[in-house]
Amino acid sequence: MRLIFFGDSLTWGKYGGDFVAEVQRLLPAHEIINAGRGGDTVVNLLQRLDEDVLAQQPDGVFVLVGGNDAIAYSQPLTRSYYRRRESALPDGAMSLDLFAQSTRELLSRLQLAHVVTWVGLPTSEYNPDTVEAQKLFNAEIADIAQSMAVPVFDLMAAFPPGDVRHRPALSLATIRLIGQREAEGWHDYEAERKREGYQFTFDGLHLTPETAKRLAELIVEFLDL
């Protein structure tokens, strides 16, 4: 099978753990394509669905989206970043209505193309606000997926936030730090995780390599190919 993993930086995997590469290692008989891109919301995924997914004629697509959507919804200091991303969000804010509408259209187009589809629900542990926003968006996409008979894999159930600290709101400084670290080849993930007191991420948002390996095992079990 040709399988495409479609999503944001969690799927892209160049900042933190790369679970898609681990899936490829565990499923050598299948062709695995990574169509993740950092910073994407579901609107961005919808914009590039034809070129990055349907044009590849996949047999199956695993969609993992909602992290940036929840941030754009709940963290106002980041919205200038999302406003600049191909004008996907003109005011930089994501609403539940736009998220639901775009998610429904994305899954419908995959089904109309007769592509087997699965949905993943992101997890988060940055601060209470981001966790609650993620739960809200996860519930929205889960309801839509289930109404369309699309199987759902809940990362937050697999990697639940524990006693989440109260941390400052996410801001453009956070996004700039991600870009700076990526450009410099920074990869001190485990030390950062311990220093900040996270369980399965190193910044509250992105998975550590060890978490990514475990996630890949769970996804392979979930796909049951």
C-alpha positions, 0 to 999 in steps of 0.5 A: 500500500501507498500510505500518506501521513498528512499533517503539521509539524508533528507529522513532518517530524524535523523538529522533535521525534519523527514517528513517520520514519518509525512507521516506515521502519516498522512497515517495510513492505508499504510505501510511506510518504510524509506530507507533513508541514510545520505550522499548518492548520486544517485550512492549509491542509485543504489548500494542498490536498490535491497536489500533496496527497491526491496527485500521489494516488495513495491507498490510504491517508492518515490525517493528523491535524488540530494542534495549530488550529487550537493554538490559533484559537486560544493563543492570541499572541501567535495570530500574526504568524497564522495570518501570514501563512498564505492568507489561510486565516485572514485575521490569524484566528481559528474558529470552531466553525471554520475548523469543522467546515474545513475538516468535513470538506477535507475528509469528504474529498478523501472519501470521494477519491475512494482513499481509505482515511484515518484521523489522529487527534493531537495531544498537548501539555504546554499549559492548561489553556492549550490543553483545554483548547486541544481537547475542544478541537479534538472533540470536534474532529472526532465527532465529524470523523465518527459521523463519516465512519472514519476511524480515529486514533486519540494521541491524547488518550495514549499520551495524556497530559498530567499535572500541567504547569501554568506557563506564559501564553504562547507567542511569536517568540515561541515560534521564532525559537522553533525556527532558530533551533531548526536552522541551527540543528538543535536536538537536545530534546531529552535535556529540555524535556527534563528541564521543563518538566514535560512527560512526552514532549520537549516544549509542550507541543512537539514529541520527543524521539522516544515518544515518536517511536512509541507512537509509531508502534501504536499507529501501526497497531491501530492501522492493522494492515 
